[in-house]
Amino acid sequence: MPSAPSLPRLVTEVEDALRSTAEAARLLNAVDRLRARPRLLRSHLALLLGCERCLERVAARSSWHENGFAKVRLAVRTGYSVRLHVWPPGGVTRGDINPHGHRWEFASWVAVGAGLDETYFDEDPDSPHAATYTRCAYGYVDGRRTLTALDEARLCEQDPIRRSSRSTYACMRDVIHTVVPLGRDFVATVVVQGPVLSEKTCVYLAPTRSHASYRRMSTDELRELLGRVAALLPADDRGGALEAVP
């Protein structure tokens, strides 16, 4: 069994897609191409599952969000990364409960499950419909996640947008949003994340809420998640056979 094979096919596909011009178009092009060739992701997962050392490396850079979903960094390269966000079945709170922005832009493909509801928020201090939050600066200091309360902000919640099964969408860095999986079944999204564009972003905490915490993922947990995703991925849209990855 190889100890640390390269994972070229999925990475090559993403890098080819990222040669477009505008950042949002590049990222959306990347996830659209992965959606069109799910065998690339399936082969990538199969290679990881066959290499214990690879699983250990991916587990070391993956984590569990306190709201019950997993963030798995499948491939990390200069200027971008490919991640899985996985919500196992069940659970009462399974989404991002705090409105937040990002330090990067990304695009996402709903690869497994019913989909997501994404809700956008606007700052509007004068609206009678706005709710009060604590605006915080979130980022890394000396390699550690930090959250610093700044001031009070009032946010208006927009109607949710349904991101249905197999759909793709892009999210810009300055967007304030939350994401909640539909139903109680297994949901997984493939995320292509662009380069870090700022040191910090904003997270908005409601009075009764705290910032989410994380815990490291074990190799056994990662193996189970990747196996489940691989088994539930859609058939290749082009009807091709699985492609072996050297």
ABEGO torsion letter per residue (X at the ends): XBABBBBAAAAAAAAAAAABABAAAAAAAAAAAAAABAAAAAAAAAAAAABAAAAAAAAAABBBBAAGBBBBBABBBBGBBBBBBBBBBEEABABBABBBBBABBBBBBBABEAEBBBBBBBBBAABAABBBBBBBBBBBBGGBBBBBBABBBBBBBBBBBBBBBGBBBBBBAABBBBBBBBEABBBBBBBBBBBBABABBBBBBBAABBBBBBBBBBAAAAAAAAAAAAAABBBBAAGBBBBBBX
